[in-house]
Amino acid sequence: FGLRFEMLSIKSQPLQLPSMSRQKRTFDNGVCISIDSKLISSDTGGDVWLGAMCLQRFLEANQEMVAGMRVLELGSGTGFLSMSTHLLGASLSVSTDVEAMVPLIHRNFAENSSLMRKHRIDFVGAGDAGERPGELTCCVCDWFDVGRSRQLPAAVAAHLVNGPFDLILASDVFYESGETVLAFLTVLMHVRAPRVLICQSFRDAPSVEAEFFAAAKDKGFTVRMISHDECSPDRKALHRMSVDIWQLEPPPVNSTVPMTHL
Protein backbone atom coordinates (compact mmCIF):
# COMPACT_ATOMS: atom_id res chain seq x y z
CA PHE A 1 0.00 0.00 0.00
CA GLY A 2 2.97 2.34 0.42
CA LEU A 3 3.09 3.38 -3.22
CA ARG A 4 -0.67 3.88 -3.36
CA PHE A 5 -0.55 6.07 -0.25
CA GLU A 6 2.22 8.15 -1.78
CA MET A 7 0.33 8.64 -5.03
CA LEU A 8 -2.87 9.65 -3.26
CA SER A 9 -0.97 12.04 -1.02
CA ILE A 10 0.64 13.72 -4.00
CA LYS A 11 -2.78 14.17 -5.58
CA SER A 12 -4.07 15.69 -2.39
CA GLN A 13 -1.94 18.86 -2.70
CA PRO A 14 -4.18 20.70 -2.11
CA LEU A 15 -7.27 18.76 -1.07
CA GLN A 16 -10.24 20.50 -2.60
CA LEU A 17 -13.51 19.71 -4.31
CA PRO A 18 -13.44 19.61 -8.11
CA SER A 19 -14.59 22.84 -9.66
CA MET A 20 -18.24 23.24 -10.56
CA SER A 21 -19.23 23.41 -14.22
CA ARG A 22 -22.85 23.83 -15.28
CA GLN A 23 -24.02 22.92 -11.78
CA LYS A 24 -22.02 19.68 -11.76
CA ARG A 25 -18.86 18.37 -10.12
CA THR A 26 -16.92 15.45 -11.61
CA PHE A 27 -14.68 13.51 -9.22
CA ASP A 28 -11.55 11.44 -9.80
CA ASN A 29 -13.48 8.17 -9.54
CA GLY A 30 -15.72 9.24 -12.44
CA VAL A 31 -18.81 10.09 -10.42
CA CYS A 32 -20.50 13.25 -11.71
CA ILE A 33 -22.74 15.03 -9.21
CA SER A 34 -25.53 17.46 -10.04
CA ILE A 35 -25.77 20.35 -7.59
CA ASP A 36 -29.14 21.71 -6.47
CA SER A 37 -28.78 25.39 -5.58
CA LYS A 38 -32.29 25.55 -4.14
CA LEU A 39 -31.48 22.77 -1.68
CA ILE A 40 -28.24 24.53 -0.76
CA SER A 41 -30.18 27.64 0.21
CA SER A 42 -32.95 25.77 2.08
CA ASP A 43 -30.92 22.87 3.48
CA THR A 44 -27.28 21.75 3.44
CA GLY A 45 -27.27 18.68 1.20
CA GLY A 46 -27.51 20.20 -2.26
CA ASP A 47 -23.76 19.97 -2.87
CA VAL A 48 -20.93 17.59 -1.97
CA TRP A 49 -19.09 18.69 1.15
CA LEU A 50 -15.34 18.25 1.45
CA GLY A 51 -15.78 15.65 4.21
CA ALA A 52 -17.50 13.25 1.80
CA MET A 53 -14.64 13.49 -0.68
CA CYS A 54 -12.02 13.01 2.06
CA LEU A 55 -13.85 9.94 3.32
CA GLN A 56 -14.13 8.57 -0.23
CA ARG A 57 -10.37 8.96 -0.68
CA PHE A 58 -9.73 7.23 2.65
CA LEU A 59 -11.92 4.28 1.62
CA GLU A 60 -10.27 4.11 -1.79
CA ALA A 61 -6.95 3.60 0.00
CA ASN A 62 -8.51 1.06 2.40
CA GLN A 63 -10.79 -0.89 0.12
CA GLU A 64 -10.90 -3.90 2.44
CA MET A 65 -13.19 -1.82 4.66
CA VAL A 66 -15.76 -1.66 1.84
CA ALA A 67 -15.30 -4.56 -0.60
CA GLY A 68 -18.03 -7.14 -0.06
CA MET A 69 -19.53 -5.13 2.81
CA ARG A 70 -23.08 -3.96 3.46
CA VAL A 71 -22.81 -0.17 3.79
CA LEU A 72 -25.31 2.37 5.11
CA GLU A 73 -24.72 6.07 4.57
CA LEU A 74 -26.52 8.55 6.82
CA GLY A 75 -27.13 12.12 5.67
CA SER A 76 -26.10 11.31 2.10
CA GLY A 77 -27.04 14.63 0.51
CA THR A 78 -26.15 14.09 -3.14
CA GLY A 79 -25.45 10.33 -2.98
CA PHE A 80 -21.78 10.77 -3.95
CA LEU A 81 -20.31 8.68 -1.14
CA SER A 82 -22.79 5.81 -1.55
CA MET A 83 -22.06 5.59 -5.28
CA SER A 84 -18.35 5.62 -4.45
CA THR A 85 -18.72 2.64 -2.09
CA HIS A 86 -20.65 0.82 -4.81
CA LEU A 87 -17.71 1.37 -7.16
CA LEU A 88 -15.34 0.10 -4.47
CA GLY A 89 -17.14 -3.23 -4.36
CA ALA A 90 -19.67 -2.96 -1.53
CA SER A 91 -22.22 -5.78 -1.68
CA LEU A 92 -24.92 -3.28 -0.66
CA SER A 93 -24.80 0.52 -0.59
CA VAL A 94 -27.83 2.23 0.94
CA SER A 95 -27.96 6.01 0.65
CA THR A 96 -30.29 7.75 3.13
CA ASP A 97 -31.39 11.26 3.97
CA VAL A 98 -34.52 13.24 4.78
CA GLU A 99 -37.37 13.09 2.27
CA ALA A 100 -36.52 16.44 0.65
CA MET A 101 -33.07 15.15 -0.37
CA VAL A 102 -34.10 11.83 -1.90
CA PRO A 103 -35.08 13.20 -5.37
CA LEU A 104 -31.57 14.66 -5.79
CA ILE A 105 -30.00 11.33 -4.80
CA HIS A 106 -32.21 9.49 -7.31
CA ARG A 107 -31.28 12.05 -9.96
CA ASN A 108 -27.57 11.53 -9.38
CA PHE A 109 -28.02 7.76 -9.39
CA ALA A 110 -29.77 8.03 -12.75
CA GLU A 111 -27.19 10.41 -14.24
CA ASN A 112 -24.38 8.03 -13.21
CA SER A 113 -26.20 4.89 -14.34
CA SER A 114 -23.76 4.26 -17.22
CA LEU A 115 -20.80 4.34 -14.82
CA MET A 116 -22.62 2.10 -12.35
CA ARG A 117 -23.64 -0.30 -15.14
CA LYS A 118 -20.06 -0.49 -16.45
CA HIS A 119 -18.89 -1.27 -12.91
CA ARG A 120 -21.39 -4.14 -12.68
CA ILE A 121 -20.28 -5.56 -16.03
CA ASP A 122 -16.59 -5.28 -15.11
CA PHE A 123 -17.28 -6.82 -11.70
CA VAL A 124 -19.06 -9.85 -13.16
CA GLY A 125 -16.35 -10.26 -15.78
CA ALA A 126 -13.60 -10.30 -13.17
CA GLY A 127 -15.44 -12.00 -10.31
CA ASP A 128 -15.52 -15.60 -9.18
CA ALA A 129 -18.28 -17.96 -10.21
CA GLY A 130 -21.46 -17.20 -8.33
CA GLU A 131 -20.26 -13.74 -7.28
CA ARG A 132 -22.67 -10.87 -7.97
CA PRO A 133 -22.19 -7.11 -8.27
CA GLY A 134 -23.42 -5.01 -5.40
CA GLU A 135 -26.77 -3.29 -4.99
CA LEU A 136 -27.11 0.49 -4.86
CA THR A 137 -30.29 1.94 -3.45
CA CYS A 138 -31.74 4.95 -1.66
CA CYS A 139 -34.43 5.53 0.97
CA VAL A 140 -35.62 8.04 3.54
CA CYS A 141 -34.13 8.00 7.03
CA ASP A 142 -35.08 10.97 9.19
CA TRP A 143 -33.08 10.77 12.40
CA PHE A 144 -35.70 12.67 14.39
CA ASP A 145 -38.39 10.21 13.31
CA VAL A 146 -36.20 7.36 14.54
CA GLY A 147 -35.67 9.20 17.81
CA ARG A 148 -39.40 9.71 18.30
CA SER A 149 -40.55 6.25 17.23
CA ARG A 150 -37.54 4.28 18.50
CA GLN A 151 -37.75 2.35 15.23
CA LEU A 152 -35.78 2.38 12.01
CA PRO A 153 -37.68 3.31 8.85
CA ALA A 154 -39.24 0.25 7.23
CA ALA A 155 -37.08 0.65 4.11
CA VAL A 156 -33.89 0.58 6.19
CA ALA A 157 -35.10 -2.22 8.46
CA ALA A 158 -35.98 -4.32 5.39
CA HIS A 159 -32.29 -4.51 4.49
CA LEU A 160 -31.52 -5.97 7.93
CA VAL A 161 -33.64 -9.02 7.11
CA ASN A 162 -30.79 -10.29 4.93
CA GLY A 163 -28.11 -9.50 7.49
CA PRO A 164 -26.65 -6.61 9.47
CA PHE A 165 -24.87 -3.64 7.99
CA ASP A 166 -21.08 -3.92 8.23
CA LEU A 167 -20.30 -0.24 7.94
CA ILE A 168 -22.03 3.10 8.53
CA LEU A 169 -20.69 6.24 6.89
CA ALA A 170 -21.43 9.89 7.62
CA SER A 171 -19.68 13.11 6.69
CA ASP A 172 -20.11 16.67 7.89
CA VAL A 173 -23.14 15.90 10.03
CA PHE A 174 -22.16 17.94 13.10
CA TYR A 175 -23.19 21.51 12.45
CA GLU A 176 -26.60 21.87 14.11
CA SER A 177 -28.01 21.56 17.61
CA GLY A 178 -27.25 18.81 20.05
CA GLU A 179 -30.71 17.41 19.39
CA THR A 180 -29.64 16.54 15.86
CA VAL A 181 -26.53 14.62 16.88
CA LEU A 182 -28.39 12.78 19.62
CA ALA A 183 -30.98 11.71 17.05
CA PHE A 184 -28.08 10.59 14.86
CA LEU A 185 -26.71 8.56 17.77
CA THR A 186 -30.12 6.92 18.20
CA VAL A 187 -29.88 5.64 14.62
CA LEU A 188 -26.39 4.26 15.28
CA MET A 189 -27.67 2.43 18.35
CA HIS A 190 -30.50 0.82 16.38
CA VAL A 191 -28.37 -0.26 13.41
CA ARG A 192 -25.36 -1.37 15.51
CA ALA A 193 -22.94 -1.81 12.63
CA PRO A 194 -19.53 -3.02 13.88
CA ARG A 195 -17.78 -0.01 12.31
CA VAL A 196 -18.83 3.62 11.89
CA LEU A 197 -16.69 6.14 10.02
CA ILE A 198 -17.39 9.84 10.42
CA CYS A 199 -15.51 12.62 8.63
CA GLN A 200 -15.79 16.30 9.54
CA SER A 201 -14.44 19.09 7.38
CA PHE A 202 -16.89 21.62 8.84
CA ARG A 203 -15.38 22.56 12.21
CA ASP A 204 -17.39 25.63 13.21
CA ALA A 205 -19.49 23.75 15.78
CA PRO A 206 -16.94 22.22 18.18
CA SER A 207 -19.43 22.08 21.03
CA VAL A 208 -21.79 19.96 18.90
CA GLU A 209 -18.95 17.59 18.03
CA ALA A 210 -17.91 17.35 21.66
CA GLU A 211 -21.47 16.66 22.77
CA PHE A 212 -21.84 13.84 20.24
CA PHE A 213 -18.60 12.06 21.14
CA ALA A 214 -19.27 12.41 24.85
CA ALA A 215 -22.75 10.92 24.36
CA ALA A 216 -21.37 8.13 22.14
CA LYS A 217 -18.77 7.15 24.74
CA ASP A 218 -21.44 7.30 27.43
CA LYS A 219 -23.47 4.78 25.42
CA GLY A 220 -20.53 2.40 25.21
CA PHE A 221 -19.07 3.28 21.80
CA THR A 222 -15.31 3.21 21.45
CA VAL A 223 -14.09 6.28 19.55
CA ARG A 224 -10.74 6.62 17.81
CA MET A 225 -9.45 9.31 15.45
CA ILE A 226 -7.86 7.60 12.45
CA SER A 227 -7.25 10.50 10.07
CA HIS A 228 -3.63 10.82 11.24
CA ASP A 229 -2.86 7.08 11.13
CA GLU A 230 -0.64 5.42 8.53
CA CYS A 231 -3.78 4.06 6.82
CA SER A 232 -4.81 7.63 5.99
CA PRO A 233 -3.05 8.66 2.74
CA ASP A 234 -4.02 12.33 3.12
CA ARG A 235 -3.08 12.57 6.79
CA LYS A 236 -0.76 15.57 6.37
CA ALA A 237 -3.27 17.49 4.28
CA LEU A 238 -6.12 16.57 6.62
CA HIS A 239 -4.13 17.77 9.62
CA ARG A 240 -3.26 21.03 7.89
CA MET A 241 -6.92 21.61 6.95
CA SER A 242 -8.33 20.49 10.34
CA VAL A 243 -10.32 17.67 8.70
CA ASP A 244 -10.70 14.58 10.86
CA ILE A 245 -11.96 11.02 10.45
CA TRP A 246 -13.14 8.97 13.42
CA GLN A 247 -13.88 5.29 13.76
CA LEU A 248 -16.57 4.24 16.21
CA GLU A 249 -17.38 0.73 17.38
CA PRO A 250 -20.65 0.02 19.23
CA PRO A 251 -20.99 -1.64 22.61
CA PRO A 252 -21.45 -5.43 22.61
CA VAL A 253 -24.88 -6.72 21.60
CA ASN A 254 -25.50 -7.99 25.13
CA SER A 255 -24.61 -4.61 26.61
CA THR A 256 -26.99 -3.20 29.21
CA VAL A 257 -26.53 0.36 27.94
CA PRO A 258 -30.02 1.91 27.96
CA MET A 259 -31.66 3.19 24.78
CA THR A 260 -33.70 5.80 26.63
CA HIS A 261 -32.75 9.42 27.11
CA LEU A 262 -30.74 9.58 23.90
N, C-alpha and C positions, 0 to 999 in steps of 0.2 A: 504493500500500500504506500510505501514511502514516495515512490515516483508520482503516484496519483495525487497524494497530498501536496507535493511540491507544485504540480501543474495547476491544481485548483487554487492554491495560494497565490501563484503568479497572476492568475486570472482575476483574483479578488482585489487587485490594486487599481482603483479603489472599488469597494463593494457598493454598488448602486443599482437601482432598478433600471432596466432598459428604457430608453427614451420612448415617449408616447408618440405614435403617428396615427392620425385619423382615429383617435379614441381607442387605440389598441397598443398593447405591449407584447413583444415577441421575446421569449426567453431562450437561453442557451439550449435547453432540452427540446426546443421546437414548439412548445405550447404557446399559443397566441391568445391573449386575453382581451376581451372587449371590456371597456371601462364605461360605467354608467354614471355620468356626472350628476344626474338627479339623485341617485342613491348616495353619492358622496356628500351632497349638501344636506340630505335628510337623515342619513345614517352614516356608517363608517366603512361599509363593505363594498362600495362600488368600485374600488381599485385594489390592486395587490399592494400590501404593505411590505416593507423591507424584511420584516421578521419571517414572512412566509418564504421569501426567496432564500434567506439565510438557512432556514430549516431544510428547504429542498436541497441545497448544496451540501449540508451536513449529511442528509440521508443518501445522497448520491455517492458520497465517500464512504458510507457505512451501509451498503446495500443489504447486508445480512440482517439488518434490523427490519427490513421491509419485504424482501423477497419471500414469497409464499405466505405472507402474514395477512391477517384480517385487520384492516385499518379503519378507524373511525376518526374523522376530522370534525372538530367542534368549532363553530364560528368561521365557516369556510369562506364567506364573502363571495369571491369570484369563482371558486372551485379550482384554482391553480394548483394548490398543494395536493389535493386529492387526485387530480389527473397526473401529477408528477409521481405519486406513489404507484398509480396504475402502471405507468411506464417503467417503474423500477421493479415490477414483478409481483406486486401485492396480489394475493388471491382474491381479496375483496377490498374495495376502497369505497367508503360511504362518506359522502360530503353532506354536512348538515349546517343549517343556519335557521334564522327566523323566517317566517313565511314570506316576508317582503323580499328576501334575498334569493329565494329559490328560482324565480324566473331567470335571473342573471346567470346562475349556475347552470341551469338547463341550456341556456343560450350558448355559454362557453363550451359545454359538453358537445353540443351540436356542431359548433364552428370548428371544433378540433376532432370531429369524428373520423376524418381521413387519417390523421395521425394515430388515433386510438385503434382504428381498424388495421393499419399497417403494423402496429405493435402486436396485435393479436395474431396476425398472419405470421410475422417473424417468430413469435413465441412458439406457436404450434410447429413451425418448421424446424425449430431448434430444440424443442422440448423432447422429453422421454415419452415413450408410448403411454397413453392414458392420461398424460398431463394436459391440463386445460388452461387457457389464458384467464386472467382474472376478470372479476366483475367490477364495473364502475357504476355507481348509482348515487342518487341524491334524495334527501327527504328533510322534512321540517323537524327541528329539535330546538324548542324554545326553553332555555334553562329555567326561566321563571315558572313555566308551566310544570316542569319536572319538580321544582321546589314545592309548588303548591299541591300537586297531586301525589307526590312521592312515587311516581311511576314514569318510566321511560315512554316516549311516544310509541305507538303501536308499530310504526314503520321501522323504528330502530330496534325495538324488542323482537320483531320478526326475524331479524338477522341473527339474534342470539339463539334461535331454535337450532341452527346448524352448528353452533359452537360459539365460544366466547371471542370477543375481539382480543387481538394480541397487542395492539398498539393504538393509543389515542394521541392525536396531534392537535395542537392549538398554537396560534401565533398572534401576538399583539392583541391579547384579550383583556389586559389589565389597564384600563384607562377610565373606567366609570366607577360608580359607588361600590362600597363594600358589599352591598346587596347582590350586585351582579356577580362578583367573584364567589360569593358563598353559594349562589345558585349554580354556578359552574362547578363548584366542588361537589354539590349534591349529585350532579350528573356523573362525575368521576366515581363517586361512591356506589352508584347504581350499576355502572358498567363494569367496574373493577377489572380493567385490563391490567396485565402484569407490568406494562411499561407505558408511561405518559411522557411525551416530550413537549415542552413549552418553550417558545422563543419570543423574546421581547426586544423589539427595536425602539418602541415608544416608551420612554423612561420618564415622562413628566408626571407620573402618578405613583411615586415611590411608596406612599402610605398604603395605596391599594394593593400593590405587590406584596408589601410586608404583611398586610392583613391576610392575604390569601395563603402565603406560605406558613404563617403562624397557625392558621386554621387547619391547613393540610397536615402539618406535623401533629397538631392536637388530635386529629382523627386517625393517626397511626401511619400516615404516609412517610416514607423516607424520601428526602429531597437532596439532590446533589447537582451542583452546577457542573456541566460537562463542556461548556463552550471553550474552555481554556485547556482541555485535555489534548493528548496527542491524537486522539481520534477526530479532532475538529480541525479540518484543513485550513479554515479561515481564522484560526484562533487569534492571531496577531491583529488582523483587521477588526475582528469582533471586539477585542479588548479596546482598541483605539476608538471605536465608534460607540462603545458602551452598549453593545448588543450581547445578550446572554441567552444561553440555552440551558434549561434544567431538565433533569430526568427525575420522575417521581415513580415510586413503586407503592402500591396500596398495602394496607395491613392484611394479614392472613385472612382467608375466607372465614375461619372460625373465630375471628376476633370479636370481642365484646364491645367494640367501639360503637356508641349509639348513633343512629341515623338522625335523631331528633336534634332540634336547635341548630341545624346547619344554616 
